[in-house]
């Protein structure tokens, strides 16, 4: 039996089927021939066993939902500023800056050092100085235990990494604060290491660069932490009298006793975009003055408009800006 069908495109298809009756071994053959505008023809042959039984599909043949290859945790992230879904590796390769809205994420001291210094040039110093608990401070848990837990989590003895390195070939004394260590709070060890970095810069006639990222003085050390404000400020005064250069880099957040001391004493003060900069937080100020604060209050753009910041610099341009200032100052 033959059947001929003509479609709207002018193509004629002929289907021929032949069946030989019989038993379990009987087979049928289906031949399809399609002829188009060209003179060539293509023939497809597909043998079909008519006597073979088709077993029904069961749920056992389908992979269970829990056994499917799920997306690994942490592979994607949502921008906290523009809410865009971002591939985490792209954000990391972009210096932890959102490629959609340029939101600058907080980074640790190690990442900051790697971004600022030439590869392999940084030499960390005073890593063996560790904080103590002379006041035996205790809240939910003891300060001693809190230090031990945070040191294990971050791999650092305290909230600052200090040393010397090169920024585009220019030698610098560098201190980078780590917000992941108790909010980057300044205690006795942080103050001591920053003071030593300042004094090293003074003695070696090196430009001094401090990247601040802190919630302020460390309450667990009470007055001992407040003393670090005058200690670091006095060291900077001596550095200035010796003709030294101090470049202060303000990142999100720079608040409290750090803002009230060394962070705002730079010869040149640079800030990352939209960084929170101030002494008391905006919520405390709003509750005190009982007025609605303007949009962007205490952000780097607002602070620069009041004359407290010299320039706002995107993270990708920070190395170039620091080297440019060093060259301008003749250091």
Residue, then its C-alpha position, 0 to 999 in steps of 0.5 A: x500500500x502506498x500513500x502520497x502527500x504533498x505539503x505547502x512547500x511543494x515537497x512530496x513525501x512517499x511512505x512505504x511500509x511492508x509487513x510480513x505476518x508471523x511470529x515473534x521473529x517477524x520484523x517490519x521495515x519503514x522507509x522514508x524518502x524526502x525529496x525537496x527542491x534539489x535533486x538529491x534524496x535522502x533515505x532513512x532506514x530504521x529497523x523495528x522489531x514488532x515482536x519485542x515487548x516495551x517495558x513501562x518506565x518506572x520511578x526507579x529509572x528517574x534520578x531522585x531529586x536529592x541525588x541530582x547534581x545540585x549547584x555547589x553552595x556559594x557559587x552564586x551571590x546576590x549583590x547587597x546593593x543592586x540585588x543582582x545575581x553574581x557569579x562569585x568568582x567574577x566578583x573576586x576577580x573584579x577585586x570584590x567589587x560588584x560588576x553591575x553597580x560597583x558596590x565595594x565589598x568589605x575585604x580582609x587584611x590579606x586581600x587588601x595587601x595583595x591588591x595594593x602591593x606588587x606580587x611577592x613584595x610584602x614582608x609582614x612584621x611583628x606577627x608574634x605580638x598577641x593581645x592579652x586580657x589584663x582586665x579579665x573582661x567577660x560578657x557572653x563569653x570571656x575576652x580570652x575565649x573570644x580572642x582564641x576563637x577569632x584567631x582560629x577563624x581568621x588565622x591572624x593574631x589581631x586586627x591589623x597586618x603590618x609590614x613593608x612592600x612595594x606599590x608599583x615599584x615604590x617602597x612603602x610602610x603598610x598597615x591594613x586593618x581587618x574588619x573580620x577580626x572583632x570588627x577591626x577594633x583597635x586594642x593594645x596590639x593594634x595600636x602598638x603595631x601601627x605605632x611601630x609601622x609609623x616609626x619604621x616609616x620615619x626611620x627609613x624615610x618611607x611613605x606610610x600607607x594605612x588602610x583603615x577598616x574599623x568599628x573603633x576602639x575595642x571595648x574589651x580593653x577599656x581605657x587601654x584601647x583608648x590610650x592607643x588613640x593618643x599613642x598613634x597620633x603622637x607617633x604621626x606627629x613625629x613622622x610629620x616633623x621628620x618630613x614623612x608622607x602619610x597616605x590614609x585610605x578610608x574603607x567601609x567602615x572607618x568609625x569610632x576611635x580610629x576615625x578620631x585618631x590616625x585615620x583622619x591625620x593623613x597628608x592625603x586622605x583617600x576613600x573608597x566609594x560609599x564607605x561609611x566614615x564617621x565617629x558615632x554611627x548615623x543611627x546614634x546621631x539621628x536618635x540624639x538630634x531627633x531629626x531625619x538625616x540626609x541621604x548618604x549621610x556619613x558616606x565618603x561622598x558626603x564626607x568629601x563634600x564637607x572637606x574631610x576627604x581629598x579624593x574618592x578612588x575606585x578600588x581598581x585605581x587605588x594602586x595607581x593613585x597611591x603611587x601618583x601621590x608618592x611621586x608628587x610628594x617626591x618620596 
